[in-house]
Amino acid sequence: MIPEKIKFSSFSAEHLQRYAKIIEEGVTVRSHVDLLRWLQGEMQHCLPHEIMLAAWGDFDSNLIQHDVVSALPGVRTDPVNPARFSPLLGDLYNCWVERDKTPYTLDIGASGLLLEGWRLQCSLGQALQGMRSSLLHGISDKRGRHDCLYVFFSSKNNLNSSTLSAIEILLPYLDTALRGVAPLPHPILPLADTLESDVHGLTGREAEIMEWVKMGKTNAEIGIILSISAFTVKNHMQHIFKKLDVYNRTRAVSKMEAI
């Protein structure tokens, strides 16, 4: 959905007062607890959600950091393997870029976002399985040249066209608040061929390829997704087979899922 131009004259006095209160409270955010309380308060009337995901860095090079804000048990504190999480962040970022960096909403069940395919072995991954709608927007840093992406997830279909104006109004204040809060203690990790993952000694790239293999993608499709040749994917698969001590994709997937 494409947002319409914001017309403040169409807002009721109640809506304007609500926005003013949200902005005023946002200025006082100093910690992650403050941020959570702020997002769980009046903000829920404008941007209803259970999970807010923020990601920033160099998306083209997969040098990405992320933070999660949620009241759901364990969603923020349970660690996420960056090699497994990066494909989801990359997909969401590309969707935003393809829409000229404008806010948009998605019915997750009907959008083909394939959240079911991201089998993150953590509380966040499990929570994402229950989400039904999402709202996405970002801010481009023209000086630091690093975009910051914000994604709101809801278990209801309540992130729709009516929330597009809200995100355009409130995102600058949310971005300011988030920049004043220490992020999750995740290192910035490139998904390079030399980066070793925690699964059978696979490199970050190999682990990333296996995530796509689990989803049934062919070598050619994976090559297009990762901007590498199908031949390079095939070579990676041969290394993966050797490290996993298997001889085909089906057995490789079975061994990975058994971990």
LUMRO-29968 format. One line per 3 residues: number of its first residue (from 1); their letters; for each residue x, y, z of N, C-alpha, C. Coordinates in Angstrom, 2 decimals. Layout:
N
NUM	A	X:Y:Z:X:Y:Z:X:Y:Z  ...
END
This chain:
259
1	MIP	0.83:-1.19:0.00:0.00:0.00:0.00:0.86:1.25:0.00  0.50:2.23:-0.79:1.28:3.46:-0.89:0.61:4.54:-0.04  1.36:5.23:0.81:0.77:6.22:1.70:0.29:7.44:0.94
4	EKI	-0.76:8.05:1.47:-1.25:9.30:0.90:-0.55:10.47:1.60  -0.59:11.60:0.98:0.01:12.78:1.57:-0.68:13.13:2.87  0.13:13.40:3.90:-0.43:13.68:5.22:-1.15:15.02:5.21
7	KFS	-2.37:15.02:5.73:-3.16:16.24:5.85:-3.55:16.42:7.31  -2.78:17.26:8.02:-3.02:17.43:9.45:-4.38:18.06:9.72  -4.90:18.78:8.75:-6.20:19.41:8.95:-7.32:18.38:9.09
10	SFS	-7.05:17.16:8.61:-8.08:16.12:8.69:-8.06:15.39:10.03  -7.03:15.66:10.87:-6.93:14.99:12.16:-7.86:15.65:13.18  -8.45:14.83:14.02:-9.29:15.36:15.09:-8.40:15.92:16.19
13	AEH	-9.00:16.70:17.09:-8.24:17.25:18.21:-7.68:16.13:19.07  -8.43:15.04:19.20:-7.96:13.90:19.99:-6.70:13.29:19.39  -6.70:13.14:18.04:-5.53:12.59:17.38:-4.32:13.49:17.54
16	LQR	-4.52:14.78:17.38:-3.41:15.72:17.50:-2.84:15.72:18.91  -3.72:15.62:19.92:-3.26:15.56:21.30:-2.48:14.27:21.55  -2.93:13.19:20.96:-2.25:11.91:21.14:-0.84:11.97:20.54
19	YAK	-0.73:12.52:19.34:0.58:12.65:18.72:1.49:13.53:19.57  0.96:14.62:20.09:1.75:15.53:20.91:2.26:14.82:22.16  1.41:13.99:22.77:1.80:13.27:23.98:2.89:12.24:23.67
22	IIE	2.73:11.53:22.54:3.72:10.52:22.15:5.08:11.18:21.92  5.09:12.30:21.21:6.34:12.99:20.92:6.97:13.51:22.21  6.16:14.05:23.09:6.67:14.57:24.36:7.30:13.46:25.20
25	EGV	6.67:12.29:25.25:7.20:11.17:26.02:8.45:10.59:25.36  8.51:10.65:24.04:9.67:10.12:23.34:10.95:10.86:23.67  10.83:12.13:23.96:12.01:12.94:24.29:12.67:12.46:25.58
28	TVR	11.92:11.79:26.45:12.45:11.38:27.76:13.08:9.98:27.72  13.05:9.30:26.58:13.60:7.94:26.49:15.11:7.98:26.66  15.60:7.19:27.62:17.04:7.14:27.89:17.58:5.71:27.91
31	SHV	16.70:4.73:28.06:17.14:3.34:28.18:16.21:2.45:27.37  16.61:1.19:27.26:15.77:0.25:26.53:14.44:0.03:27.25  14.45:0.09:28.57:13.20:-0.03:29.33:12.29:1.15:29.02
34	DLL	12.86:2.35:28.96:12.07:3.53:28.59:11.47:3.37:27.20  12.29:2.86:26.28:11.84:2.68:24.91:10.69:1.70:24.84  10.80:0.60:25.56:9.74:-0.40:25.58:8.46:0.18:26.15
37	RWL	8.56:0.89:27.26:7.37:1.50:27.87:6.72:2.51:26.94  7.54:3.27:26.24:7.03:4.27:25.30:6.26:3.60:24.17  6.82:2.55:23.62:6.17:1.86:22.51:4.93:1.09:22.94
40	QGE	4.86:0.71:24.21:3.70:-0.03:24.71:2.60:0.90:25.23  2.85:2.20:25.22:1.87:3.15:25.72:0.96:3.69:24.63  0.88:5.02:24.56:0.01:5.67:23.57:0.36:5.28:22.14
43	MQH	1.62:4.92:21.92:2.06:4.54:20.58:1.23:3.39:20.01  0.74:2.51:20.89:-0.03:1.36:20.43:-1.33:1.77:19.74  -1.86:2.95:20.07:-3.08:3.42:19.39:-2.78:3.80:17.95
46	CLP	-1.57:4.25:17.68:-1.19:4.68:16.33:-0.49:3.59:15.55  0.38:2.84:16.25:1.16:1.78:15.61:1.05:0.50:16.45  -0.09:-0.17:16.38:-0.27:-1.39:17.18:0.69:-2.49:16.73
49	HEI	1.40:-3.10:17.67:2.37:-4.12:17.31:2.81:-4.90:18.54  3.38:-6.07:18.32:4.00:-6.83:19.40:5.52:-6.85:19.30  6.03:-6.64:18.09:7.48:-6.67:17.88:7.88:-5.49:17.00
52	MLA	8.90:-4.76:17.44:9.50:-3.76:16.57:10.95:-4.17:16.32  11.30:-4.23:15.06:12.65:-4.61:14.66:13.31:-3.40:14.00  14.49:-3.05:14.47:15.28:-1.97:13.85:16.58:-2.57:13.33
55	AWG	16.97:-2.20:12.12:18.21:-2.69:11.53:18.91:-1.55:10.82  20.23:-1.48:10.98:20.97:-0.37:10.36:22.37:-0.85:9.99  22.98:-0.11:9.06:24.32:-0.46:8.62:24.43:-0.43:7.12
58	DFD	25.37:-1.19:6.60:25.59:-1.28:5.16:24.91:-2.54:4.65  23.69:-2.40:4.17:22.91:-3.55:3.73:23.51:-4.20:2.49  24.13:-3.41:1.63:24.73:-3.97:0.42:25.87:-4.93:0.75
61	SNL	26.58:-4.67:1.83:27.71:-5.52:2.22:27.35:-6.48:3.34  26.07:-6.49:3.74:25.62:-7.35:4.84:26.32:-7.03:6.16  26.75:-5.78:6.34:27.32:-5.33:7.60:26.19:-4.65:8.37
64	IQH	25.42:-5.45:9.07:24.16:-4.99:9.64:24.12:-5.25:11.14  23.62:-4.27:11.87:23.29:-4.45:13.28:21.78:-4.38:13.41  21.27:-4.98:14.48:19.83:-4.92:14.68:19.50:-4.83:16.16
67	DVV	18.31:-4.37:16.42:17.79:-4.32:17.79:16.32:-4.73:17.73  15.85:-5.31:18.79:14.47:-5.78:18.87:13.83:-5.20:20.12  12.63:-4.68:19.98:11.89:-4.17:21.13:10.55:-4.91:21.18
70	SAL	10.33:-5.63:22.26:9.10:-6.41:22.37:8.88:-6.80:23.83  7.61:-6.87:24.20:7.26:-7.33:25.55:7.06:-8.84:25.59  7.15:-9.51:24.44:7.00:-10.95:24.39:8.19:-11.62:25.08
73	PGV	7.96:-12.65:25.88:9.04:-13.28:26.65:10.20:-13.76:25.78  11.41:-13.32:26.13:12.61:-13.81:25.50:12.93:-13.28:24.13  12.04:-12.51:23.53:12.23:-12.09:22.14:13.45:-11.18:22.00
76	RTD	13.67:-10.31:22.95:14.83:-9.42:22.83:16.11:-10.06:23.33  16.01:-10.86:24.40:17.22:-11.35:25.05:17.79:-12.62:24.43  16.96:-13.39:23.72:17.45:-14.63:23.12:18.31:-14.29:21.92
79	PVN	19.59:-14.69:21.88:20.48:-14.29:20.80:20.08:-14.86:19.45  20.35:-14.09:18.40:20.06:-14.50:17.03:21.36:-14.62:16.26  21.57:-15.72:15.58:22.75:-15.89:14.74:22.64:-14.94:13.55
82	PAR	23.55:-13.96:13.42:23.45:-12.99:12.33:23.42:-13.64:10.95  24.14:-14.76:10.78:24.19:-15.42:9.48:22.82:-15.94:9.07  22.01:-16.33:10.05:20.67:-16.82:9.75:19.66:-15.68:9.61
85	FSP	19.92:-14.59:10.30:18.95:-13.49:10.36:19.10:-12.52:9.19  20.31:-12.42:8.64:20.59:-11.44:7.61:19.70:-11.56:6.37  19.38:-12.79:5.89:18.50:-12.86:4.70:17.15:-12.19:4.90
88	LLG	16.57:-12.34:6.09:15.29:-11.69:6.35:15.45:-10.18:6.33  16.48:-9.66:6.96:16.72:-8.22:6.96:16.95:-7.70:5.55  17.71:-8.47:4.76:17.97:-8.06:3.38:16.71:-8.02:2.54
91	DLY	15.84:-9.01:2.72:14.58:-9.03:1.97:13.71:-7.82:2.32  13.61:-7.53:3.61:12.79:-6.41:4.05:13.35:-5.09:3.53  14.66:-4.94:3.59:15.30:-3.72:3.09:15.07:-3.57:1.59
94	NCW	15.25:-4.65:0.82:15.05:-4.58:-0.63:13.61:-4.22:-0.97  12.67:-4.72:-0.19:11.26:-4.36:-0.43:11.06:-2.86:-0.26  11.69:-2.30:0.75:11.57:-0.86:1.01:12.20:-0.06:-0.12
97	VER	13.38:-0.46:-0.57:14.08:0.25:-1.65:13.28:0.18:-2.94  12.72:-1.00:-3.23:11.93:-1.18:-4.45:10.70:-0.30:-4.47  10.24:0.12:-3.31:9.08:1.00:-3.21:9.49:2.45:-3.00
100	DKT	10.68:2.79:-3.49:11.20:4.16:-3.43:11.31:4.68:-2.01  11.58:3.77:-1.07:11.81:4.11:0.33:10.62:4.84:0.94  9.44:4.38:0.59:8.21:4.90:1.19:7.64:3.85:2.13
103	PYT	6.87:4.26:3.13:6.31:3.28:4.07:5.27:2.41:3.38  5.17:1.19:3.81:4.15:0.30:3.25:3.79:-0.78:4.25  2.64:-1.38:4.07:2.16:-2.44:4.94:2.08:-3.74:4.15
106	LDI	2.17:-4.85:4.87:2.10:-6.16:4.25:1.21:-7.08:5.07  0.32:-7.78:4.37:-0.38:-8.91:4.96:0.58:-10.08:4.83  1.21:-10.47:5.93:2.28:-11.45:5.86:1.82:-12.76:5.25
109	GAS	0.61:-13.19:5.58:0.11:-14.45:5.06:-0.07:-14.46:3.55  -0.36:-13.27:2.97:-0.64:-13.21:1.54:0.46:-12.52:0.73  1.51:-12.06:1.41:2.51:-11.24:0.72:3.64:-12.02:0.09
112	GLL	3.81:-13.28:0.50:4.95:-14.03:0.01:6.23:-13.66:0.74  6.12:-13.00:1.90:7.30:-12.64:2.67:8.01:-13.88:3.20  7.29:-14.99:3.28:7.88:-16.29:3.63:8.52:-16.31:5.01
115	LEG	7.85:-15.69:5.97:8.39:-15.73:7.31:8.44:-17.16:7.85  7.56:-18.02:7.34:7.59:-19.42:7.78:8.89:-20.09:7.39  9.53:-19.58:6.36:10.77:-20.19:5.91:11.98:-19.80:6.74
118	WRL	11.86:-18.73:7.54:13.01:-18.29:8.33:12.98:-19.03:9.67  13.56:-20.20:9.70:13.50:-21.05:10.89:14.59:-20.63:11.87  14.41:-19.47:12.46:15.37:-18.98:13.44:15.16:-19.76:14.73
121	QCS	16.22:-20.40:15.20:16.12:-21.20:16.40:16.26:-20.32:17.64  15.25:-19.48:17.86:15.27:-18.57:18.99:13.85:-18.09:19.24  13.67:-17.35:20.32:12.33:-16.86:20.67:11.79:-15.90:19.62
124	LGQ	12.67:-15.08:19.02:12.22:-14.16:17.98:11.67:-14.92:16.79  12.38:-15.96:16.35:11.92:-16.75:15.22:10.57:-17.37:15.48  10.37:-17.89:16.68:9.09:-18.49:17.04:7.99:-17.45:17.07
127	ALQ	8.32:-16.26:17.59:7.31:-15.20:17.67:6.90:-14.72:16.28  7.85:-14.65:15.36:7.54:-14.19:14.00:6.57:-15.11:13.29  6.56:-16.39:13.67:5.64:-17.33:13.03:4.18:-16.95:13.29
130	GMR	3.93:-16.25:14.40:2.56:-15.89:14.74:2.14:-14.52:14.27  3.00:-13.81:13.56:2.66:-12.47:13.09:1.82:-12.53:11.81  0.89:-11.60:11.67:-0.02:-11.58:10.51:0.12:-10.35:9.64
133	SSL	0.56:-9.25:10.22:0.71:-8.04:9.41:1.98:-7.31:9.82  2.48:-6.50:8.91:3.71:-5.75:9.19:3.64:-4.37:8.55  4.38:-3.46:9.14:4.49:-2.09:8.65:5.97:-1.76:8.60
136	LHG	6.42:-1.26:7.47:7.85:-1.05:7.27:8.14:0.34:6.72  9.16:0.96:7.30:9.64:2.25:6.81:11.08:2.42:7.30  11.77:3.38:6.76:13.15:3.59:7.16:13.55:5.04:7.01
139	ISD	14.77:5.31:7.44:15.35:6.65:7.35:16.72:6.53:6.69  16.94:7.33:5.67:18.23:7.33:4.98:19.15:8.35:5.62  20.34:7.90:5.97:21.35:8.78:6.55:22.21:9.31:5.40
142	KRG	21.94:10.51:4.97:22.64:11.08:3.82:24.10:11.41:4.12  24.44:11.54:5.39:25.82:11.87:5.75:26.61:10.62:6.10  26.02:9.77:6.94:26.70:8.53:7.29:26.54:7.46:6.23
145	RHD	25.59:7.67:5.31:25.31:6.76:4.20:24.85:5.38:4.66  24.30:5.30:5.84:23.76:4.06:6.34:22.28:4.23:6.64  21.45:3.47:5.96:20.02:3.53:6.19:19.67:2.80:7.48
148	CLY	18.57:3.19:8.08:18.04:2.51:9.25:16.62:2.08:8.93  16.35:0.80:9.09:15.07:0.21:8.73:14.28:-0.11:10.00  12.98:0.19:9.98:12.11:-0.12:11.10:10.94:-0.98:10.60
151	VFF	10.72:-2.09:11.28:9.64:-3.00:10.91:8.80:-3.31:12.14  7.51:-3.08:12.03:6.57:-3.40:13.10:5.80:-4.65:12.72  5.68:-5.59:13.65:4.95:-6.83:13.40:3.78:-6.94:14.38
154	SSK	2.64:-7.36:13.85:1.46:-7.55:14.69:0.84:-8.91:14.41  0.29:-9.53:15.44:-0.37:-10.82:15.29:-1.78:-10.66:14.73  -2.20:-9.41:14.53:-3.51:-9.13:13.96:-3.32:-8.37:12.64
157	NNL	-4.36:-8.33:11.85:-4.30:-7.58:10.58:-4.68:-6.12:10.83  -3.96:-5.49:11.75:-4.29:-4.12:12.12:-3.22:-3.11:11.71  -2.20:-3.59:11.01:-1.22:-2.67:10.42:-1.62:-2.50:8.97
160	NSS	-2.33:-1.44:8.69:-2.93:-1.26:7.37:-2.75:0.18:6.92  -3.56:0.59:5.96:-3.40:1.93:5.37:-3.56:3.04:6.40  -4.31:2.79:7.46:-4.53:3.84:8.46:-3.29:4.11:9.29
163	TLS	-2.34:3.19:9.28:-1.11:3.37:10.07:0.02:4.02:9.27  -0.18:4.19:7.97:0.89:4.75:7.14:1.19:6.20:7.51  0.16:6.98:7.75:0.39:8.37:8.15:1.09:8.44:9.50
166	AIE	0.72:7.53:10.39:1.31:7.53:11.73:2.81:7.28:11.66  3.24:6.33:10.86:4.66:6.01:10.79:5.45:7.16:10.18  4.86:7.85:9.22:5.57:8.99:8.62:5.75:10.11:9.63
169	ILL	4.75:10.31:10.48:4.83:11.38:11.48:5.77:11.02:12.61  5.70:9.78:13.08:6.39:9.39:14.31:7.78:8.81:14.11  8.11:8.37:12.90:9.40:7.70:12.70:10.60:8.58:13.05
172	PYL	10.63:9.86:12.70:11.79:10.68:13.09:12.02:10.71:14.60  10.93:10.74:15.37:11.05:10.78:16.83:11.47:9.41:17.37  10.98:8.35:16.74:11.40:7.01:17.12:12.88:6.82:16.83
175	DTA	13.32:7.29:15.68:14.72:7.15:15.30:15.62:7.90:16.28  15.21:9.09:16.66:15.98:9.87:17.64:16.06:9.14:18.97  14.94:8.58:19.42:14.92:7.87:20.69:15.81:6.63:20.64
178	LRG	15.76:5.89:19.55:16.54:4.67:19.44:18.03:4.96:19.43  18.43:6.06:18.80:19.85:6.40:18.72:20.43:6.76:20.08  19.58:7.06:21.04:20.05:7.37:22.38:20.06:6.18:23.31
181	VAP	19.74:4.99:22.77:19.66:3.78:23.58:20.72:2.79:23.10  21.43:2.16:24.03:22.45:1.18:23.67:21.79:0.00:22.96  22.33:-0.45:21.82:21.73:-1.55:21.07:22.04:-2.90:21.70
184	LPH	21.43:-3.93:21.15:21.75:-5.28:21.57:23.24:-5.54:21.39  23.83:-6.35:22.25:25.27:-6.60:22.16:25.63:-7.61:21.09  25.18:-7.34:19.84:25.54:-8.20:18.72:26.64:-7.53:17.93
187	PIL	27.70:-8.23:17.57:28.75:-7.63:16.74:28.28:-7.45:15.31  28.91:-6.52:14.60:28.64:-6.38:13.17:29.42:-7.47:12.45  28.72:-8.38:11.81:29.37:-9.52:11.18:29.06:-9.58:9.70
190	PLA	30.09:-9.58:8.84:29.85:-9.75:7.42:29.60:-11.21:7.10  28.72:-11.46:6.13:28.47:-12.83:5.70:29.46:-13.17:4.59  30.73:-13.18:4.92:31.76:-13.44:3.94:32.12:-14.91:3.94
193	DTL	32.79:-15.37:2.87:33.16:-16.77:2.76:34.11:-17.19:3.87  34.85:-16.25:4.44:35.84:-16.60:5.45:35.27:-16.59:6.85  34.01:-16.12:7.03:33.41:-16.07:8.35:32.89:-17.45:8.73
196	ESD	33.33:-17.97:9.86:32.91:-19.30:10.28:31.66:-19.22:11.13  30.68:-20.05:10.84:29.44:-20.07:11.62:29.60:-21.07:12.75  28.52:-21.26:13.51:28.57:-22.17:14.65:27.99:-23.53:14.31
199	VHG	27.80:-23.83:13.03:27.20:-25.11:12.63:28.18:-25.88:11.76  28.77:-26.94:12.30:29.66:-27.82:11.55:30.79:-27.09:10.84  31.19:-25.92:11.34:32.28:-25.19:10.73:31.94:-24.56:9.40
202	LTG	30.64:-24.42:9.08:30.26:-23.77:7.83:30.62:-22.29:7.90  31.01:-21.74:6.76:31.24:-20.30:6.70:29.91:-19.59:6.73  29.97:-18.27:6.93:28.73:-17.50:6.93:27.98:-17.64:5.62
205	REA	28.71:-17.59:4.50:28.07:-17.74:3.19:27.44:-19.11:3.04  28.14:-20.15:3.49:27.60:-21.51:3.38:26.34:-21.68:4.22  26.37:-21.10:5.43:25.18:-21.17:6.28:24.02:-20.43:5.63
208	EIM	24.32:-19.29:5.00:23.30:-18.51:4.31:22.71:-19.30:3.15  23.56:-19.95:2.37:23.09:-20.77:1.25:22.20:-21.91:1.73  22.57:-22.52:2.85:21.78:-23.62:3.38:20.39:-23.16:3.81
211	EWV	20.27:-21.92:4.25:18.95:-21.40:4.59:18.05:-21.37:3.35  18.63:-21.01:2.21:17.86:-20.99:0.97:17.58:-22.40:0.47  18.54:-23.30:0.67:18.32:-24.70:0.28:17.16:-25.29:1.07
214	KMG	17.07:-24.96:2.34:15.96:-25.44:3.17:14.61:-25.01:2.62  14.61:-23.87:1.94:13.37:-23.33:1.38:13.10:-23.88:-0.02  13.96:-24.80:-0.49:13.72:-25.44:-1.77:14.26:-24.70:-2.98
217	KTN	15.12:-23.71:-2.76:15.66:-22.94:-3.87:16.73:-23.74:-4.62  16.76:-23.59:-5.94:17.77:-24.25:-6.76:19.07:-23.44:-6.72  20.14:-24.03:-7.26:21.42:-23.29:-7.32:21.27:-22.00:-8.11
220	AEI	20.54:-22.08:-9.22:20.35:-20.89:-10.05:19.58:-19.81:-9.31  18.54:-20.20:-8.58:17.74:-19.23:-7.83:18.56:-18.61:-6.71  19.35:-19.44:-6.02:20.18:-18.92:-4.94:21.22:-17.95:-5.49
223	GII	21.76:-18.28:-6.66:22.74:-17.41:-7.28:22.16:-16.03:-7.58  20.93:-16.00:-8.08:20.27:-14.73:-8.37:20.04:-13.94:-7.09  19.57:-14.63:-6.04:19.28:-13.97:-4.77:20.54:-13.36:-4.17
226	LSI	21.66:-14.10:-4.24:22.90:-13.65:-3.60:23.84:-12.91:-4.55  23.40:-12.74:-5.79:24.21:-12.04:-6.80:25.55:-12.74:-7.04  25.51:-14.07:-7.10:26.68:-14.86:-7.46:26.24:-15.85:-8.52
229	SAF	27.19:-16.52:-9.16:26.85:-17.45:-10.23:26.35:-18.78:-9.66  25.56:-19.50:-10.46:25.10:-20.83:-10.06:26.30:-21.76:-9.87  27.35:-21.56:-10.65:28.56:-22.38:-10.52:29.20:-22.17:-9.14
232	TVK	29.22:-20.90:-8.69:29.78:-20.61:-7.37:28.94:-21.27:-6.28  27.61:-21.23:-6.45:26.73:-21.88:-5.48:27.02:-23.38:-5.45  27.20:-23.97:-6.63:27.50:-25.40:-6.71:28.78:-25.73:-5.96
235	NHM	29.80:-24.89:-6.12:31.06:-25.11:-5.40:30.86:-25.03:-3.89  30.06:-24.06:-3.46:29.75:-23.95:-2.03:29.05:-25.22:-1.55  28.12:-25.72:-2.35:27.38:-26.92:-1.95:28.31:-28.12:-1.80
238	QHI	29.31:-28.22:-2.65:30.26:-29.32:-2.53:31.04:-29.24:-1.22  31.43:-28.02:-0.84:32.12:-27.83:0.43:31.19:-28.16:1.61  29.92:-27.76:1.47:28.94:-28.04:2.52:28.75:-29.54:2.70
241	FKK	28.61:-30.26:1.58:28.44:-31.72:1.65:29.62:-32.36:2.38  30.81:-31.88:2.08:32.00:-32.45:2.69:32.02:-32.19:4.20  31.69:-30.97:4.60:31.71:-30.63:6.02:30.60:-31.34:6.79
244	LDV	29.46:-31.55:6.15:28.34:-32.23:6.82:28.42:-33.74:6.67  29.35:-34.20:5.84:29.52:-35.63:5.58:28.24:-36.23:4.99  27.73:-35.57:3.96:26.54:-36.05:3.25:26.84:-36.00:1.75
247	YNR	25.90:-36.54:0.95:26.15:-36.56:-0.49:25.04:-35.94:-1.32  23.99:-35.39:-0.67:22.98:-34.68:-1.45:22.30:-33.61:-0.58  21.47:-32.80:-1.21:20.83:-31.66:-0.55:19.86:-32.12:0.53
250	TRA	19.11:-33.19:0.23:18.11:-33.66:1.19:18.77:-34.06:2.51  19.88:-34.80:2.41:20.57:-35.22:3.62:21.23:-34.03:4.33  21.68:-33.05:3.54:22.28:-31.85:4.14:21.24:-31.10:4.95
253	VSK	20.03:-30.94:4.40:18.96:-30.24:5.11:18.59:-31.01:6.36  18.47:-32.32:6.27:18.11:-33.15:7.43:19.12:-33.01:8.53  20.39:-32.99:8.16:21.45:-32.87:9.17:21.44:-31.49:9.82
256	MEA	21.18:-30.45:9.03:21.12:-29.10:9.58:19.94:-28.95:10.54  18.79:-29.52:10.17:17.60:-29.38:11.00:17.68:-30.23:12.25  18.58:-31.20:12.26:18.74:-32.06:13.44:19.61:-31.42:14.50
259	I	20.23:-30.28:14.11:21.14:-29.61:15.05:20.36:-28.92:16.15
END
